[in-house]
Amino acid sequence: MSDNAEIKIETAPFDARFPNTNQSKHCWQAYGDYYKCINARGEDFAPCKDFYKVFKSICPNDWVSKWDEQREEGTLPFKITV
């Protein structure tokens, strides 16, 4: 990385559906919404990228790893197909 490169740090934007400080449900919803979105529209669709940013910034890595395993095995406890 060059000395002139600017680093941009962002957090998930406010979502009125999840007004409380506990963001577990927001994390779960964003993860599911991301995979539903890319299945319907593809990874390059801008709103899908927003869901990705949200779940990557607020979800614990262990949860995401576990859900990724479940998704690959077909045992994820919710549907991500449209």
C-alpha contacts under 8 A as a table, 3 or more apart, distances in Angstrom:
res1	aa1	res2	aa2	distance
1	M	5	A	6.63
2	S	5	A	5.43
11	T	54	V	7.32
11	T	57	S	6.19
11	T	58	I	7.94
12	A	53	K	6.95
12	A	54	V	4.83
12	A	57	S	6.42
12	A	58	I	7.09
13	P	54	V	7.66
14	F	19	P	7.88
15	D	18	F	5.67
15	D	19	P	6.87
16	A	19	P	5.43
18	F	23	Q	7.06
18	F	25	K	7.57
18	F	26	H	6.19
20	N	23	Q	7.16
22	N	25	K	7.74
23	Q	26	H	5.03
23	Q	27	C	6.07
23	Q	58	I	7.27
24	S	27	C	5.11
24	S	28	W	6.27
24	S	59	C	7.46
25	K	28	W	5.04
25	K	29	Q	5.98
26	H	29	Q	5.12
26	H	30	A	6.03
27	C	30	A	5.28
27	C	31	Y	6.20
27	C	54	V	7.37
27	C	55	F	5.30
27	C	58	I	6.00
27	C	59	C	5.23
28	W	31	Y	5.26
28	W	32	G	6.31
28	W	55	F	7.65
28	W	59	C	7.74
29	Q	32	G	5.20
29	Q	33	D	5.93
30	A	33	D	4.94
30	A	34	Y	5.97
30	A	51	F	5.31
30	A	52	Y	7.20
30	A	54	V	6.39
30	A	55	F	5.37
31	Y	34	Y	5.28
31	Y	35	Y	6.63
31	Y	51	F	7.00
31	Y	52	Y	7.08
31	Y	55	F	5.49
32	G	35	Y	5.43
32	G	36	K	6.14
32	G	78	F	7.98
32	G	80	I	6.12
33	D	36	K	5.06
33	D	37	C	5.87
33	D	48	C	7.83
33	D	51	F	6.52
33	D	80	I	7.62
34	Y	37	C	5.07
34	Y	38	I	6.23
34	Y	48	C	5.44
34	Y	49	K	7.56
34	Y	51	F	5.03
34	Y	52	Y	5.78
35	Y	38	I	5.23
35	Y	39	N	6.05
35	Y	80	I	5.82
35	Y	81	T	7.75
36	K	39	N	5.20
36	K	40	A	6.24
36	K	80	I	4.69
36	K	81	T	5.51
36	K	82	V	6.23
37	C	40	A	5.13
37	C	41	R	5.74
37	C	42	G	6.98
37	C	43	E	7.97
37	C	47	P	7.89
37	C	48	C	5.52
38	I	41	R	5.09
38	I	42	G	4.13
38	I	43	E	4.99
38	I	45	F	7.49
38	I	48	C	6.20
39	N	42	G	5.98
39	N	80	I	7.69
39	N	81	T	6.34
39	N	82	V	7.15
40	A	81	T	7.65
40	A	82	V	6.38
41	R	44	D	7.88
41	R	45	F	6.11
41	R	48	C	7.99
42	G	45	F	5.85
42	G	48	C	7.82
43	E	48	C	6.48
43	E	49	K	7.13
44	D	48	C	7.39
44	D	49	K	7.27
45	F	48	C	5.51
45	F	49	K	6.78
46	A	49	K	5.15
46	A	50	D	6.60
47	P	50	D	5.01
47	P	51	F	6.58
48	C	51	F	5.23
48	C	52	Y	6.35
49	K	52	Y	4.95
49	K	53	K	6.24
50	D	53	K	5.15
50	D	54	V	6.31
51	F	54	V	5.14
51	F	55	F	6.30
52	Y	55	F	5.42
52	Y	56	K	6.00
53	K	56	K	5.22
53	K	57	S	6.06
54	V	57	S	5.28
54	V	58	I	6.19
55	F	58	I	5.35
55	F	59	C	5.28
56	K	59	C	5.86
56	K	61	N	7.93
59	C	63	W	6.79
59	C	64	V	6.78
60	P	63	W	5.43
60	P	64	V	6.60
61	N	64	V	5.12
61	N	65	S	6.11
62	D	65	S	5.12
62	D	66	K	6.19
63	W	66	K	5.14
63	W	67	W	6.14
64	V	67	W	5.07
64	V	68	D	5.95
65	S	68	D	5.06
65	S	69	E	6.25
66	K	69	E	5.15
66	K	70	Q	6.25
67	W	70	Q	4.94
67	W	71	R	5.92
67	W	76	L	6.50
68	D	71	R	5.00
68	D	72	E	6.16
69	E	72	E	5.19
69	E	73	E	6.17
70	Q	73	E	5.02
70	Q	74	G	5.86
70	Q	75	T	4.83
70	Q	76	L	4.70
71	R	74	G	5.04
71	R	75	T	6.11
71	R	76	L	5.05
72	E	75	T	7.78
73	E	76	L	7.73
76	L	79	K	7.38
